[in-house]
């Protein structure tokens, strides 16, 4: 799909030239369909990979934002009841 050399088409007879162009169009069309099908398959695969890890990524970003917000609080506001040294995960 790129640099086409059409010099050989000038040496063909009329019927051969028509067959040449029909074959060329058919091959270019089929190649484009195959490439588009490949692109759609890859996009679908990438989407399914993202959707598989989306919930974990959302929770990770939320925890990161909470940590950042807690680091911005002044020390006098932080106490042991609001900010324990451990987190219970169930």
C-alpha positions as CSV (number, residue, x, y, z in Angstrom):
1,X,0.0,0.0,0.0
2,X,2.1,2.8,-1.1
3,X,4.4,3.5,-4.0
4,X,2.7,2.0,-7.1
5,X,4.5,1.6,-10.4
6,X,2.0,1.8,-13.2
7,X,4.5,1.8,-16.1
8,X,3.7,-1.8,-17.0
9,X,0.1,-0.9,-17.7
10,X,1.1,1.1,-20.7
11,X,2.5,-2.0,-22.5
12,X,-0.7,-4.0,-22.1
13,X,-3.5,-4.5,-24.7
14,X,-6.9,-3.0,-24.0
15,X,-8.5,-6.1,-22.5
16,X,-5.4,-6.9,-20.4
17,X,-5.3,-3.3,-19.2
18,X,-8.9,-3.5,-18.0
19,X,-8.2,-6.8,-16.2
20,X,-5.0,-5.2,-14.7
21,X,-7.0,-2.3,-13.3
22,X,-9.8,-4.5,-12.0
23,X,-7.3,-6.8,-10.2
24,X,-5.5,-3.7,-8.8
25,X,-8.7,-2.2,-7.5
26,X,-9.8,-5.5,-6.0
27,X,-6.5,-6.1,-4.3
28,X,-6.4,-2.5,-2.8
29,X,-10.0,-2.8,-1.6
30,X,-9.4,-6.2,0.0
31,X,-6.2,-5.0,1.6
32,X,-8.0,-1.9,3.1
33,X,-10.7,-4.1,4.5
34,X,-8.2,-6.5,6.1
35,X,-6.3,-3.6,7.6
36,X,-9.4,-1.9,9.0
37,X,-10.5,-5.2,10.4
38,X,-7.2,-5.5,12.2
39,X,-7.4,-2.0,13.6
40,X,-10.9,-2.7,14.9
41,X,-9.8,-5.9,16.5
42,X,-6.8,-4.2,18.2
43,X,-9.0,-1.3,19.5
44,X,-11.5,-3.8,20.8
45,X,-8.8,-5.7,22.6
46,X,-7.3,-2.6,24.1
47,X,-10.8,-1.5,25.3
48,X,-11.4,-4.9,27.0
49,X,-8.0,-4.7,28.7
50,X,-8.8,-1.2,30.0
51,X,-12.3,-2.2,31.2
52,X,-10.8,-5.2,33.1
53,X,-8.6,-3.0,35.2
54,X,-10.8,0.1,35.4
55,X,-12.3,-0.5,38.9
56,X,-8.8,-1.2,40.4
57,X,-7.4,1.9,38.7
58,X,-10.3,4.1,40.0
59,X,-9.7,2.9,43.5
60,X,-6.0,3.5,43.2
61,X,-6.5,7.1,42.0
62,X,-9.0,7.8,44.7
63,X,-6.6,6.5,47.4
64,X,-3.8,8.7,45.8
65,X,-6.1,11.8,46.0
66,X,-7.0,11.1,49.6
67,X,-3.3,10.7,50.5
68,X,-2.5,13.9,48.8
69,X,-5.3,15.7,50.6
70,X,-4.2,14.4,54.0
71,X,-0.6,15.4,53.4
72,X,-1.8,19.0,52.8
73,X,-3.5,19.3,56.2
74,X,-1.5,21.1,58.9
75,X,-0.1,18.9,61.8
76,X,-2.3,20.5,64.4
77,X,-5.4,19.2,62.7
78,X,-4.2,15.6,62.5
79,X,-4.8,13.4,65.5
80,X,-4.6,9.6,66.2
81,X,-8.3,9.0,65.9
82,X,-8.8,10.6,62.5
83,X,-5.5,9.4,61.1
84,X,-4.5,6.0,62.5
85,X,-1.1,4.4,61.7
86,X,-2.8,1.4,60.0
87,X,-5.7,0.7,57.7
88,X,-8.1,-2.3,58.1
89,X,-8.8,-4.0,54.8
90,X,-11.7,-6.5,54.7
